[in-house]
Amino acid sequence: QLHLTTSEKNELARSLETVKNQLQEKEREIKRETSVYKDRLLQAEKEHQDALTEANRKNEVEIEACHEKISSLEHFISSQKLEIEHLKSSKEQLNNSLKEANQVLGELLKTKVR
């Protein structure tokens, strides 16, 4: 009976040791996999951050180009407004000159008719 119990105890001890070894191996495997996944995650985060940085840089360049275009258009509009005012003034002067010329012509025609 004692011999049988001792054999069972030894068998259980070997089984326990085998299970412990399997668990330790599984734990090492899980740690390796976890490490691989962490590395992948860090790489993905870095690539994502790099992509965001590049997108932001491109957006800033586009925004600056738009600001320059707006400024250029505002300057163009301002110069066009000045040109319009100049043309209005010239038109008014020409109209006044035309009125004077018509009056003089009218007087000359009256003088000629008499």
C-alpha positions in Angstrom: 0.0 0.0 0.0 2.8 2.4 1.0 4.7 1.5 -2.2 1.6 2.2 -4.3 1.0 5.5 -2.5 4.6 6.5 -3.0 4.4 5.6 -6.7 1.2 7.6 -7.1 2.9 10.5 -5.3 5.9 10.3 -7.6 3.7 10.1 -10.6 1.7 13.1 -9.4 4.9 15.0 -8.8 6.1 14.3 -12.3 2.7 15.3 -13.7 2.8 18.5 -11.7 6.4 19.3 -12.9 5.3 18.6 -16.5 2.3 21.0 -16.1 4.6 23.6 -14.5 7.0 23.3 -17.4 4.2 23.6 -19.9 2.8 26.6 -18.1 6.2 28.3 -18.0 6.7 27.6 -21.7 3.2 29.0 -22.4 4.0 32.1 -20.3 7.3 32.7 -22.3 5.4 32.2 -25.6 2.7 34.7 -24.5 5.4 37.2 -23.4 7.1 36.9 -26.8 3.8 37.4 -28.6 3.0 40.3 -26.4 6.3 41.9 -27.2 5.8 41.4 -30.9 2.3 43.0 -30.7 3.7 45.9 -28.7 6.4 46.4 -31.3 3.8 46.3 -34.1 1.6 48.7 -32.2 4.5 51.2 -31.6 5.4 51.0 -35.3 1.8 51.5 -36.4 1.5 54.5 -34.0 4.8 56.0 -35.3 3.6 55.5 -38.9 0.2 57.1 -38.0 2.0 60.0 -36.3 4.3 60.5 -39.3 1.3 60.5 -41.6 -0.5 63.1 -39.5 2.6 65.3 -39.3 3.0 65.1 -43.1 -0.7 65.8 -43.7 -0.5 68.8 -41.3 2.6 70.1 -43.1 0.9 69.8 -46.5 -2.2 71.6 -45.1 -0.1 74.4 -43.7 1.6 74.8 -47.1 -1.8 74.9 -48.8 -3.2 77.3 -46.2 -0.2 79.6 -46.7 -0.7 79.4 -50.5 -4.4 80.3 -50.0 -3.5 83.3 -47.8 -1.1 84.5 -50.5 -3.7 84.1 -53.2 -6.3 86.0 -51.1 -3.8 88.7 -50.4 -3.0 89.0 -54.1 -6.7 89.0 -55.0 -7.4 91.7 -52.4 -4.6 93.8 -53.9 -6.0 93.2 -57.4 -9.5 94.2 -56.3 -8.2 97.3 -54.6 -6.3 98.3 -57.8 -9.4 97.6 -59.9 -11.5 99.8 -57.5 -9.0 102.6 -58.0 -9.1 102.2 -61.7 -12.9 102.3 -61.7 -12.8 105.5 -59.7 -10.3 107.0 -62.1 -12.5 105.9 -65.1 -15.6 107.4 -63.5 -13.7 110.7 -62.9 -12.5 110.7 -66.5 -16.0 109.9 -67.8 -17.4 112.8 -65.8 -14.7 115.1 -67.2 -15.4 114.0 -70.7 -19.2 114.4 -70.2 -18.5 118.0 -68.9 -16.2 118.7 -71.9 -18.8 117.3 -74.3 -21.5 119.5 -72.7 -19.3 122.5 -73.1 -18.4 121.6 -76.7 -22.1 121.1 -77.5 -22.9 124.5 -76.0 -20.2 126.2 -78.0 -21.3 124.3 -81.1 -24.9 125.4 -80.4 -23.8 129.0 -80.0 -21.7 128.8 -83.2 -24.6 127.4 -85.1 -26.9 130.2 -83.8 -24.3 132.7 -84.8 -23.9 131.2 -88.3 -27.7 131.1 -88.8 -28.0 134.8 -88.0 
